[in-house]
């Protein structure tokens, strides 16, 4: 997991630099893909409405953050306070990083004479893609820690998470409110945040003294 955090972080930094300096091959790729998808969005209003529902409601960043918040509340209710705080703090820090980078990079969103959707704030990185990656990644991690063994729904939930992360990226480009590299940046940064959270949590748990007494069972569950 440490390697995953380092690799995705390095790739995210590289992409950020290329976007910031306006690297021509990347800008050309972004424009070509966005032009093609926008033509399709204009020509297929029914499919475009479906993408708007998915993007603005099902996979909206606040929907994803609510999912992470509910996960943290459930953990808190189960008296797994450290893990609950870890999920909540990771979500908040990822949100802060996303907005900080948007302001720092200040990338302009695609502009169309016939837009099919609109969005505010600078473009890089995609907040939808990053929020979905962070929330789904944290949820899968928590479930893997607690309920993966013998749970028949694990594969289905993993598939749903992958579809959500990939799908929200598609909708943002298809609707013409993000460049493809914005979405890629959101994916990379989001997973880097999740991987870094997992690595640091494992290190802190490894340094905790062995639990004794009535709380031993619950603490052993937290360190699995």
MODELLER restraints for C-alpha pairs under 7 A, 6 or more apart:
rsr = mdl.restraints
at = mdl.atoms
rsr.add(forms.Gaussian(group=physical.xy_distance, feature=features.Distance(at['CA:1:A'], at['CA:195:A']), mean=5.90, stdev=0.5))
rsr.add(forms.Gaussian(group=physical.xy_distance, feature=features.Distance(at['CA:1:A'], at['CA:199:A']), mean=6.49, stdev=0.5))
rsr.add(forms.Gaussian(group=physical.xy_distance, feature=features.Distance(at['CA:2:A'], at['CA:195:A']), mean=6.86, stdev=0.5))
rsr.add(forms.Gaussian(group=physical.xy_distance, feature=features.Distance(at['CA:2:A'], at['CA:196:A']), mean=6.99, stdev=0.5))
rsr.add(forms.Gaussian(group=physical.xy_distance, feature=features.Distance(at['CA:2:A'], at['CA:199:A']), mean=6.09, stdev=0.5))
rsr.add(forms.Gaussian(group=physical.xy_distance, feature=features.Distance(at['CA:4:A'], at['CA:195:A']), mean=6.59, stdev=0.5))
rsr.add(forms.Gaussian(group=physical.xy_distance, feature=features.Distance(at['CA:5:A'], at['CA:192:A']), mean=4.70, stdev=0.5))
rsr.add(forms.Gaussian(group=physical.xy_distance, feature=features.Distance(at['CA:5:A'], at['CA:195:A']), mean=5.03, stdev=0.5))
rsr.add(forms.Gaussian(group=physical.xy_distance, feature=features.Distance(at['CA:5:A'], at['CA:196:A']), mean=5.58, stdev=0.5))
rsr.add(forms.Gaussian(group=physical.xy_distance, feature=features.Distance(at['CA:8:A'], at['CA:188:A']), mean=5.34, stdev=0.5))
rsr.add(forms.Gaussian(group=physical.xy_distance, feature=features.Distance(at['CA:8:A'], at['CA:189:A']), mean=6.96, stdev=0.5))
rsr.add(forms.Gaussian(group=physical.xy_distance, feature=features.Distance(at['CA:8:A'], at['CA:192:A']), mean=5.51, stdev=0.5))
rsr.add(forms.Gaussian(group=physical.xy_distance, feature=features.Distance(at['CA:9:A'], at['CA:188:A']), mean=6.87, stdev=0.5))
rsr.add(forms.Gaussian(group=physical.xy_distance, feature=features.Distance(at['CA:9:A'], at['CA:189:A']), mean=6.49, stdev=0.5))
rsr.add(forms.Gaussian(group=physical.xy_distance, feature=features.Distance(at['CA:9:A'], at['CA:192:A']), mean=5.53, stdev=0.5))
rsr.add(forms.Gaussian(group=physical.xy_distance, feature=features.Distance(at['CA:12:A'], at['CA:185:A']), mean=5.83, stdev=0.5))
rsr.add(forms.Gaussian(group=physical.xy_distance, feature=features.Distance(at['CA:12:A'], at['CA:188:A']), mean=5.59, stdev=0.5))
rsr.add(forms.Gaussian(group=physical.xy_distance, feature=features.Distance(at['CA:12:A'], at['CA:189:A']), mean=6.01, stdev=0.5))
rsr.add(forms.Gaussian(group=physical.xy_distance, feature=features.Distance(at['CA:15:A'], at['CA:185:A']), mean=6.82, stdev=0.5))
rsr.add(forms.Gaussian(group=physical.xy_distance, feature=features.Distance(at['CA:20:A'], at['CA:105:A']), mean=6.16, stdev=0.5))
rsr.add(forms.Gaussian(group=physical.xy_distance, feature=features.Distance(at['CA:30:A'], at['CA:179:A']), mean=5.56, stdev=0.5))
rsr.add(forms.Gaussian(group=physical.xy_distance, feature=features.Distance(at['CA:30:A'], at['CA:180:A']), mean=5.67, stdev=0.5))
rsr.add(forms.Gaussian(group=physical.xy_distance, feature=features.Distance(at['CA:30:A'], at['CA:181:A']), mean=6.73, stdev=0.5))
rsr.add(forms.Gaussian(group=physical.xy_distance, feature=features.Distance(at['CA:34:A'], at['CA:173:A']), mean=6.49, stdev=0.5))
rsr.add(forms.Gaussian(group=physical.xy_distance, feature=features.Distance(at['CA:34:A'], at['CA:176:A']), mean=6.57, stdev=0.5))
rsr.add(forms.Gaussian(group=physical.xy_distance, feature=features.Distance(at['CA:34:A'], at['CA:179:A']), mean=6.56, stdev=0.5))
rsr.add(forms.Gaussian(group=physical.xy_distance, feature=features.Distance(at['CA:37:A'], at['CA:174:A']), mean=5.29, stdev=0.5))
rsr.add(forms.Gaussian(group=physical.xy_distance, feature=features.Distance(at['CA:38:A'], at['CA:174:A']), mean=6.20, stdev=0.5))
rsr.add(forms.Gaussian(group=physical.xy_distance, feature=features.Distance(at['CA:38:A'], at['CA:175:A']), mean=6.79, stdev=0.5))
rsr.add(forms.Gaussian(group=physical.xy_distance, feature=features.Distance(at['CA:38:A'], at['CA:176:A']), mean=6.00, stdev=0.5))
rsr.add(forms.Gaussian(group=physical.xy_distance, feature=features.Distance(at['CA:41:A'], at['CA:48:A']), mean=5.51, stdev=0.5))
rsr.add(forms.Gaussian(group=physical.xy_distance, feature=features.Distance(at['CA:41:A'], at['CA:174:A']), mean=6.55, stdev=0.5))
rsr.add(forms.Gaussian(group=physical.xy_distance, feature=features.Distance(at['CA:41:A'], at['CA:175:A']), mean=6.66, stdev=0.5))
rsr.add(forms.Gaussian(group=physical.xy_distance, feature=features.Distance(at['CA:42:A'], at['CA:116:A']), mean=6.89, stdev=0.5))
rsr.add(forms.Gaussian(group=physical.xy_distance, feature=features.Distance(at['CA:51:A'], at['CA:171:A']), mean=5.53, stdev=0.5))
rsr.add(forms.Gaussian(group=physical.xy_distance, feature=features.Distance(at['CA:55:A'], at['CA:168:A']), mean=6.03, stdev=0.5))
rsr.add(forms.Gaussian(group=physical.xy_distance, feature=features.Distance(at['CA:55:A'], at['CA:171:A']), mean=5.99, stdev=0.5))
rsr.add(forms.Gaussian(group=physical.xy_distance, feature=features.Distance(at['CA:59:A'], at['CA:164:A']), mean=6.97, stdev=0.5))
rsr.add(forms.Gaussian(group=physical.xy_distance, feature=features.Distance(at['CA:59:A'], at['CA:168:A']), mean=6.12, stdev=0.5))
rsr.add(forms.Gaussian(group=physical.xy_distance, feature=features.Distance(at['CA:60:A'], at['CA:128:A']), mean=6.26, stdev=0.5))
rsr.add(forms.Gaussian(group=physical.xy_distance, feature=features.Distance(at['CA:61:A'], at['CA:127:A']), mean=6.78, stdev=0.5))
rsr.add(forms.Gaussian(group=physical.xy_distance, feature=features.Distance(at['CA:61:A'], at['CA:128:A']), mean=5.16, stdev=0.5))
rsr.add(forms.Gaussian(group=physical.xy_distance, feature=features.Distance(at['CA:61:A'], at['CA:131:A']), mean=5.39, stdev=0.5))
rsr.add(forms.Gaussian(group=physical.xy_distance, feature=features.Distance(at['CA:61:A'], at['CA:132:A']), mean=6.76, stdev=0.5))
rsr.add(forms.Gaussian(group=physical.xy_distance, feature=features.Distance(at['CA:64:A'], at['CA:131:A']), mean=6.17, stdev=0.5))
rsr.add(forms.Gaussian(group=physical.xy_distance, feature=features.Distance(at['CA:64:A'], at['CA:132:A']), mean=5.70, stdev=0.5))
rsr.add(forms.Gaussian(group=physical.xy_distance, feature=features.Distance(at['CA:64:A'], at['CA:135:A']), mean=5.74, stdev=0.5))
rsr.add(forms.Gaussian(group=physical.xy_distance, feature=features.Distance(at['CA:65:A'], at['CA:131:A']), mean=6.82, stdev=0.5))
rsr.add(forms.Gaussian(group=physical.xy_distance, feature=features.Distance(at['CA:65:A'], at['CA:135:A']), mean=6.34, stdev=0.5))
rsr.add(forms.Gaussian(group=physical.xy_distance, feature=features.Distance(at['CA:67:A'], at['CA:135:A']), mean=6.74, stdev=0.5))
rsr.add(forms.Gaussian(group=physical.xy_distance, feature=features.Distance(at['CA:68:A'], at['CA:87:A']), mean=6.97, stdev=0.5))
rsr.add(forms.Gaussian(group=physical.xy_distance, feature=features.Distance(at['CA:68:A'], at['CA:135:A']), mean=5.31, stdev=0.5))
rsr.add(forms.Gaussian(group=physical.xy_distance, feature=features.Distance(at['CA:68:A'], at['CA:139:A']), mean=6.90, stdev=0.5))
rsr.add(forms.Gaussian(group=physical.xy_distance, feature=features.Distance(at['CA:69:A'], at['CA:88:A']), mean=6.48, stdev=0.5))
rsr.add(forms.Gaussian(group=physical.xy_distance, feature=features.Distance(at['CA:71:A'], at['CA:139:A']), mean=6.91, stdev=0.5))
rsr.add(forms.Gaussian(group=physical.xy_distance, feature=features.Distance(at['CA:72:A'], at['CA:84:A']), mean=4.33, stdev=0.5))
rsr.add(forms.Gaussian(group=physical.xy_distance, feature=features.Distance(at['CA:72:A'], at['CA:85:A']), mean=6.84, stdev=0.5))
rsr.add(forms.Gaussian(group=physical.xy_distance, feature=features.Distance(at['CA:72:A'], at['CA:87:A']), mean=5.93, stdev=0.5))
rsr.add(forms.Gaussian(group=physical.xy_distance, feature=features.Distance(at['CA:72:A'], at['CA:88:A']), mean=6.04, stdev=0.5))
rsr.add(forms.Gaussian(group=physical.xy_distance, feature=features.Distance(at['CA:73:A'], at['CA:84:A']), mean=6.78, stdev=0.5))
rsr.add(forms.Gaussian(group=physical.xy_distance, feature=features.Distance(at['CA:75:A'], at['CA:81:A']), mean=6.64, stdev=0.5))
rsr.add(forms.Gaussian(group=physical.xy_distance, feature=features.Distance(at['CA:75:A'], at['CA:83:A']), mean=6.93, stdev=0.5))
rsr.add(forms.Gaussian(group=physical.xy_distance, feature=features.Distance(at['CA:75:A'], at['CA:84:A']), mean=5.14, stdev=0.5))
rsr.add(forms.Gaussian(group=physical.xy_distance, feature=features.Distance(at['CA:76:A'], at['CA:84:A']), mean=5.47, stdev=0.5))
rsr.add(forms.Gaussian(group=physical.xy_distance, feature=features.Distance(at['CA:87:A'], at['CA:138:A']), mean=6.64, stdev=0.5))
rsr.add(forms.Gaussian(group=physical.xy_distance, feature=features.Distance(at['CA:90:A'], at['CA:197:A']), mean=6.62, stdev=0.5))
rsr.add(forms.Gaussian(group=physical.xy_distance, feature=features.Distance(at['CA:91:A'], at['CA:134:A']), mean=6.84, stdev=0.5))
rsr.add(forms.Gaussian(group=physical.xy_distance, feature=features.Distance(at['CA:94:A'], at['CA:193:A']), mean=6.51, stdev=0.5))
rsr.add(forms.Gaussian(group=physical.xy_distance, feature=features.Distance(at['CA:98:A'], at['CA:125:A']), mean=6.55, stdev=0.5))
rsr.add(forms.Gaussian(group=physical.xy_distance, feature=features.Distance(at['CA:98:A'], at['CA:127:A']), mean=6.57, stdev=0.5))
rsr.add(forms.Gaussian(group=physical.xy_distance, feature=features.Distance(at['CA:102:A'], at['CA:122:A']), mean=5.37, stdev=0.5))
rsr.add(forms.Gaussian(group=physical.xy_distance, feature=features.Distance(at['CA:102:A'], at['CA:123:A']), mean=6.51, stdev=0.5))
rsr.add(forms.Gaussian(group=physical.xy_distance, feature=features.Distance(at['CA:102:A'], at['CA:124:A']), mean=5.39, stdev=0.5))
rsr.add(forms.Gaussian(group=physical.xy_distance, feature=features.Distance(at['CA:102:A'], at['CA:125:A']), mean=6.36, stdev=0.5))
rsr.add(forms.Gaussian(group=physical.xy_distance, feature=features.Distance(at['CA:103:A'], at['CA:122:A']), mean=6.76, stdev=0.5))
rsr.add(forms.Gaussian(group=physical.xy_distance, feature=features.Distance(at['CA:105:A'], at['CA:124:A']), mean=6.88, stdev=0.5))
rsr.add(forms.Gaussian(group=physical.xy_distance, feature=features.Distance(at['CA:106:A'], at['CA:122:A']), mean=5.21, stdev=0.5))
rsr.add(forms.Gaussian(group=physical.xy_distance, feature=features.Distance(at['CA:107:A'], at['CA:122:A']), mean=5.27, stdev=0.5))
rsr.add(forms.Gaussian(group=physical.xy_distance, feature=features.Distance(at['CA:107:A'], at['CA:123:A']), mean=5.25, stdev=0.5))
rsr.add(forms.Gaussian(group=physical.xy_distance, feature=features.Distance(at['CA:107:A'], at['CA:124:A']), mean=5.90, stdev=0.5))
rsr.add(forms.Gaussian(group=physical.xy_distance, feature=features.Distance(at['CA:108:A'], at['CA:122:A']), mean=5.74, stdev=0.5))
rsr.add(forms.Gaussian(group=physical.xy_distance, feature=features.Distance(at['CA:108:A'], at['CA:123:A']), mean=5.87, stdev=0.5))
rsr.add(forms.Gaussian(group=physical.xy_distance, feature=features.Distance(at['CA:109:A'], at['CA:122:A']), mean=6.52, stdev=0.5))
rsr.add(forms.Gaussian(group=physical.xy_distance, feature=features.Distance(at['CA:109:A'], at['CA:123:A']), mean=5.17, stdev=0.5))
rsr.add(forms.Gaussian(group=physical.xy_distance, feature=features.Distance(at['CA:109:A'], at['CA:177:A']), mean=6.07, stdev=0.5))
rsr.add(forms.Gaussian(group=physical.xy_distance, feature=features.Distance(at['CA:109:A'], at['CA:178:A']), mean=5.86, stdev=0.5))
rsr.add(forms.Gaussian(group=physical.xy_distance, feature=features.Distance(at['CA:110:A'], at['CA:176:A']), mean=6.27, stdev=0.5))
rsr.add(forms.Gaussian(group=physical.xy_distance, feature=features.Distance(at['CA:110:A'], at['CA:177:A']), mean=5.94, stdev=0.5))
rsr.add(forms.Gaussian(group=physical.xy_distance, feature=features.Distance(at['CA:110:A'], at['CA:178:A']), mean=6.32, stdev=0.5))
rsr.add(forms.Gaussian(group=physical.xy_distance, feature=features.Distance(at['CA:110:A'], at['CA:179:A']), mean=6.81, stdev=0.5))
rsr.add(forms.Gaussian(group=physical.xy_distance, feature=features.Distance(at['CA:116:A'], at['CA:175:A']), mean=6.19, stdev=0.5))
rsr.add(forms.Gaussian(group=physical.xy_distance, feature=features.Distance(at['CA:117:A'], at['CA:175:A']), mean=5.94, stdev=0.5))
rsr.add(forms.Gaussian(group=physical.xy_distance, feature=features.Distance(at['CA:117:A'], at['CA:176:A']), mean=6.99, stdev=0.5))
rsr.add(forms.Gaussian(group=physical.xy_distance, feature=features.Distance(at['CA:117:A'], at['CA:177:A']), mean=6.88, stdev=0.5))
rsr.add(forms.Gaussian(group=physical.xy_distance, feature=features.Distance(at['CA:118:A'], at['CA:177:A']), mean=6.24, stdev=0.5))
rsr.add(forms.Gaussian(group=physical.xy_distance, feature=features.Distance(at['CA:119:A'], at['CA:177:A']), mean=6.18, stdev=0.5))
rsr.add(forms.Gaussian(group=physical.xy_distance, feature=features.Distance(at['CA:123:A'], at['CA:178:A']), mean=6.15, stdev=0.5))
rsr.add(forms.Gaussian(group=physical.xy_distance, feature=features.Distance(at['CA:123:A'], at['CA:182:A']), mean=6.39, stdev=0.5))
rsr.add(forms.Gaussian(group=physical.xy_distance, feature=features.Distance(at['CA:124:A'], at['CA:182:A']), mean=4.83, stdev=0.5))
rsr.add(forms.Gaussian(group=physical.xy_distance, feature=features.Distance(at['CA:125:A'], at['CA:182:A']), mean=4.66, stdev=0.5))
rsr.add(forms.Gaussian(group=physical.xy_distance, feature=features.Distance(at['CA:125:A'], at['CA:183:A']), mean=6.47, stdev=0.5))
rsr.add(forms.Gaussian(group=physical.xy_distance, feature=features.Distance(at['CA:125:A'], at['CA:185:A']), mean=5.24, stdev=0.5))
rsr.add(forms.Gaussian(group=physical.xy_distance, feature=features.Distance(at['CA:125:A'], at['CA:186:A']), mean=4.95, stdev=0.5))
rsr.add(forms.Gaussian(group=physical.xy_distance, feature=features.Distance(at['CA:126:A'], at['CA:182:A']), mean=5.07, stdev=0.5))
rsr.add(forms.Gaussian(group=physical.xy_distance, feature=features.Distance(at['CA:126:A'], at['CA:183:A']), mean=5.06, stdev=0.5))
rsr.add(forms.Gaussian(group=physical.xy_distance, feature=features.Distance(at['CA:126:A'], at['CA:185:A']), mean=6.93, stdev=0.5))
rsr.add(forms.Gaussian(group=physical.xy_distance, feature=features.Distance(at['CA:126:A'], at['CA:186:A']), mean=4.97, stdev=0.5))
rsr.add(forms.Gaussian(group=physical.xy_distance, feature=features.Distance(at['CA:127:A'], at['CA:186:A']), mean=6.52, stdev=0.5))
rsr.add(forms.Gaussian(group=physical.xy_distance, feature=features.Distance(at['CA:128:A'], at['CA:168:A']), mean=6.63, stdev=0.5))
rsr.add(forms.Gaussian(group=physical.xy_distance, feature=features.Distance(at['CA:129:A'], at['CA:165:A']), mean=6.41, stdev=0.5))
rsr.add(forms.Gaussian(group=physical.xy_distance, feature=features.Distance(at['CA:129:A'], at['CA:168:A']), mean=6.11, stdev=0.5))
rsr.add(forms.Gaussian(group=physical.xy_distance, feature=features.Distance(at['CA:129:A'], at['CA:169:A']), mean=5.47, stdev=0.5))
rsr.add(forms.Gaussian(group=physical.xy_distance, feature=features.Distance(at['CA:129:A'], at['CA:183:A']), mean=5.75, stdev=0.5))
rsr.add(forms.Gaussian(group=physical.xy_distance, feature=features.Distance(at['CA:129:A'], at['CA:186:A']), mean=5.02, stdev=0.5))
rsr.add(forms.Gaussian(group=physical.xy_distance, feature=features.Distance(at['CA:129:A'], at['CA:187:A']), mean=5.74, stdev=0.5))
rsr.add(forms.Gaussian(group=physical.xy_distance, feature=features.Distance(at['CA:130:A'], at['CA:186:A']), mean=4.16, stdev=0.5))
rsr.add(forms.Gaussian(group=physical.xy_distance, feature=features.Distance(at['CA:130:A'], at['CA:187:A']), mean=5.42, stdev=0.5))
rsr.add(forms.Gaussian(group=physical.xy_distance, feature=features.Distance(at['CA:130:A'], at['CA:189:A']), mean=6.66, stdev=0.5))
rsr.add(forms.Gaussian(group=physical.xy_distance, feature=features.Distance(at['CA:130:A'], at['CA:190:A']), mean=4.66, stdev=0.5))
rsr.add(forms.Gaussian(group=physical.xy_distance, feature=features.Distance(at['CA:131:A'], at['CA:190:A']), mean=6.92, stdev=0.5))
rsr.add(forms.Gaussian(group=physical.xy_distance, feature=features.Distance(at['CA:132:A'], at['CA:165:A']), mean=5.47, stdev=0.5))
rsr.add(forms.Gaussian(group=physical.xy_distance, feature=features.Distance(at['CA:133:A'], at['CA:165:A']), mean=5.71, stdev=0.5))
rsr.add(forms.Gaussian(group=physical.xy_distance, feature=features.Distance(at['CA:133:A'], at['CA:187:A']), mean=6.08, stdev=0.5))
rsr.add(forms.Gaussian(group=physical.xy_distance, feature=features.Distance(at['CA:133:A'], at['CA:190:A']), mean=5.21, stdev=0.5))
rsr.add(forms.Gaussian(group=physical.xy_distance, feature=features.Distance(at['CA:133:A'], at['CA:191:A']), mean=6.11, stdev=0.5))
rsr.add(forms.Gaussian(group=physical.xy_distance, feature=features.Distance(at['CA:134:A'], at['CA:190:A']), mean=5.00, stdev=0.5))
rsr.add(forms.Gaussian(group=physical.xy_distance, feature=features.Distance(at['CA:134:A'], at['CA:191:A']), mean=6.29, stdev=0.5))
rsr.add(forms.Gaussian(group=physical.xy_distance, feature=features.Distance(at['CA:134:A'], at['CA:193:A']), mean=6.97, stdev=0.5))
rsr.add(forms.Gaussian(group=physical.xy_distance, feature=features.Distance(at['CA:134:A'], at['CA:194:A']), mean=5.91, stdev=0.5))
rsr.add(forms.Gaussian(group=physical.xy_distance, feature=features.Distance(at['CA:136:A'], at['CA:161:A']), mean=5.68, stdev=0.5))
rsr.add(forms.Gaussian(group=physical.xy_distance, feature=features.Distance(at['CA:137:A'], at['CA:194:A']), mean=6.23, stdev=0.5))
rsr.add(forms.Gaussian(group=physical.xy_distance, feature=features.Distance(at['CA:138:A'], at['CA:194:A']), mean=6.34, stdev=0.5))
rsr.add(forms.Gaussian(group=physical.xy_distance, feature=features.Distance(at['CA:145:A'], at['CA:224:A']), mean=6.29, stdev=0.5))
rsr.add(forms.Gaussian(group=physical.xy_distance, feature=features.Distance(at['CA:148:A'], at['CA:154:A']), mean=6.28, stdev=0.5))
rsr.add(forms.Gaussian(group=physical.xy_distance, feature=features.Distance(at['CA:169:A'], at['CA:183:A']), mean=5.54, stdev=0.5))
rsr.add(forms.Gaussian(group=physical.xy_distance, feature=features.Distance(at['CA:172:A'], at['CA:178:A']), mean=5.57, stdev=0.5))
rsr.add(forms.Gaussian(group=physical.xy_distance, feature=features.Distance(at['CA:173:A'], at['CA:179:A']), mean=5.91, stdev=0.5))
rsr.add(forms.Gaussian(group=physical.xy_distance, feature=features.Distance(at['CA:173:A'], at['CA:180:A']), mean=6.10, stdev=0.5))
rsr.add(forms.Gaussian(group=physical.xy_distance, feature=features.Distance(at['CA:205:A'], at['CA:223:A']), mean=6.08, stdev=0.5))
rsr.add(forms.Gaussian(group=physical.xy_distance, feature=features.Distance(at['CA:211:A'], at['CA:219:A']), mean=6.24, stdev=0.5))
